[in-house]
Amino acid sequence: QVQVVESGGDLVQPGGSLRLSCAASGIIFSIYAMGWYRQAPGSQRELVAAITGGITNYADSVKGRFTISRDNGKNTVYLQMNSLKPEDTAVYYCKAVRLPDSTSYWGQGTQVTVSS
């Protein structure tokens, strides 16, 4: 059974930092592209960052502030978020995409709130 579980969401002040983690089980983690998405109230879910092998890409709104990384030995992907802004407030979701056929799995999400 495939499981994708996010953790690390919290309430943080503007300018602060958080690290999100996403642990996947039941898959061959190394062949999956991993992505972080977010969805704010009333908005569509959007891609924040993705990592395929060693290649990363980011939404323009988070470039220079967020860093995605993965540890294939721990079946985990991380999102380091620095210089957080109130507009980063959202539920953050992790997605695992199997590269040969694009089969995908979503996590349940973790809430990030940036507020003073």
VENLINWO-V705726 format. One record per residue. N is the residue number from 1. PSI is psi in whole degrees, -180 to 180 (* if undefined). OMEGA is omega as a letter, one per 40 degrees, with the letter a starting at -180 (999 if undefined). D_CENTER is the distance of its C-alpha to the mean C-alpha in Angstrom with 1 decimal. Layout:
BEGIN
n=N psi=PSI omega=OMEGA d_center=D_CENTER
n=N psi=PSI omega=OMEGA d_center=D_CENTER
END
This chain:
BEGIN
n=1 psi=132 omega=a d_center=21.0
n=2 psi=134 omega=i d_center=17.3
n=3 psi=137 omega=i d_center=14.9
n=4 psi=118 omega=a d_center=11.1
n=5 psi=119 omega=i d_center=10.6
n=6 psi=154 omega=i d_center=8.0
n=7 psi=166 omega=i d_center=9.8
n=8 psi=-7 omega=i d_center=10.4
n=9 psi=151 omega=a d_center=10.6
n=10 psi=177 omega=i d_center=14.0
n=11 psi=128 omega=a d_center=16.5
n=12 psi=151 omega=i d_center=16.9
n=13 psi=154 omega=i d_center=19.5
n=14 psi=138 omega=a d_center=19.2
n=15 psi=-9 omega=a d_center=19.0
n=16 psi=-177 omega=a d_center=17.3
n=17 psi=153 omega=i d_center=14.3
n=18 psi=153 omega=i d_center=11.6
n=19 psi=121 omega=i d_center=9.5
n=20 psi=147 omega=i d_center=6.8
n=21 psi=149 omega=i d_center=7.4
n=22 psi=114 omega=a d_center=7.1
n=23 psi=130 omega=a d_center=10.6
n=24 psi=141 omega=i d_center=12.2
n=25 psi=157 omega=i d_center=16.0
n=26 psi=9 omega=i d_center=18.7
n=27 psi=162 omega=i d_center=17.5
n=28 psi=93 omega=a d_center=18.5
n=29 psi=-39 omega=a d_center=15.1
n=30 psi=-21 omega=a d_center=16.4
n=31 psi=4 omega=a d_center=17.2
n=32 psi=137 omega=i d_center=13.9
n=33 psi=142 omega=a d_center=11.7
n=34 psi=140 omega=a d_center=8.0
n=35 psi=151 omega=i d_center=5.6
n=36 psi=131 omega=i d_center=2.7
n=37 psi=163 omega=i d_center=5.7
n=38 psi=155 omega=i d_center=7.7
n=39 psi=117 omega=i d_center=11.3
n=40 psi=158 omega=i d_center=14.0
n=41 psi=131 omega=i d_center=17.4
n=42 psi=5 omega=a d_center=19.6
n=43 psi=162 omega=i d_center=17.1
n=44 psi=155 omega=i d_center=15.6
n=45 psi=135 omega=a d_center=12.0
n=46 psi=150 omega=i d_center=10.8
n=47 psi=131 omega=i d_center=8.7
n=48 psi=-49 omega=a d_center=7.0
n=49 psi=152 omega=i d_center=6.7
n=50 psi=154 omega=i d_center=7.7
n=51 psi=128 omega=i d_center=9.9
n=52 psi=110 omega=a d_center=13.1
n=53 psi=-121 omega=i d_center=15.4
n=54 psi=6 omega=a d_center=15.6
n=55 psi=130 omega=a d_center=15.0
n=56 psi=153 omega=i d_center=12.1
n=57 psi=153 omega=a d_center=11.9
n=58 psi=151 omega=i d_center=10.8
n=59 psi=146 omega=a d_center=11.8
n=60 psi=-33 omega=a d_center=15.1
n=61 psi=-17 omega=a d_center=14.4
n=62 psi=-4 omega=a d_center=12.0
n=63 psi=135 omega=a d_center=13.9
n=64 psi=-11 omega=a d_center=15.5
n=65 psi=-35 omega=a d_center=13.5
n=66 psi=148 omega=i d_center=9.9
n=67 psi=127 omega=i d_center=9.7
n=68 psi=141 omega=i d_center=7.5
n=69 psi=165 omega=i d_center=9.6
n=70 psi=150 omega=i d_center=10.6
n=71 psi=100 omega=a d_center=13.6
n=72 psi=-26 omega=i d_center=15.3
n=73 psi=-25 omega=a d_center=17.9
n=74 psi=4 omega=a d_center=15.7
n=75 psi=44 omega=a d_center=13.7
n=76 psi=141 omega=i d_center=10.5
n=77 psi=146 omega=a d_center=7.5
n=78 psi=156 omega=i d_center=6.6
n=79 psi=107 omega=i d_center=5.5
n=80 psi=122 omega=a d_center=9.0
n=81 psi=117 omega=i d_center=9.9
n=82 psi=164 omega=i d_center=13.6
n=83 psi=49 omega=a d_center=16.3
n=84 psi=146 omega=a d_center=14.6
n=85 psi=157 omega=i d_center=16.5
n=86 psi=-32 omega=i d_center=17.4
n=87 psi=-6 omega=i d_center=16.0
n=88 psi=-7 omega=i d_center=12.4
n=89 psi=125 omega=a d_center=13.3
n=90 psi=171 omega=i d_center=11.5
n=91 psi=128 omega=a d_center=9.9
n=92 psi=129 omega=a d_center=6.2
n=93 psi=147 omega=i d_center=5.7
n=94 psi=139 omega=i d_center=4.7
n=95 psi=133 omega=i d_center=7.6
n=96 psi=128 omega=a d_center=10.1
n=97 psi=120 omega=i d_center=12.9
n=98 psi=123 omega=a d_center=16.2
n=99 psi=-38 omega=a d_center=17.6
n=100 psi=-37 omega=a d_center=21.3
n=101 psi=7 omega=i d_center=21.2
n=102 psi=18 omega=i d_center=17.7
n=103 psi=134 omega=a d_center=17.7
n=104 psi=155 omega=i d_center=14.3
n=105 psi=138 omega=i d_center=12.9
n=106 psi=150 omega=i d_center=10.5
n=107 psi=-179 omega=a d_center=9.7
n=108 psi=-12 omega=i d_center=11.5
n=109 psi=154 omega=i d_center=9.1
n=110 psi=135 omega=a d_center=9.4
n=111 psi=130 omega=i d_center=11.4
n=112 psi=124 omega=i d_center=11.2
n=113 psi=124 omega=i d_center=14.7
n=114 psi=110 omega=a d_center=16.2
n=115 psi=147 omega=i d_center=19.9
n=116 psi=* omega=999 d_center=23.1
END
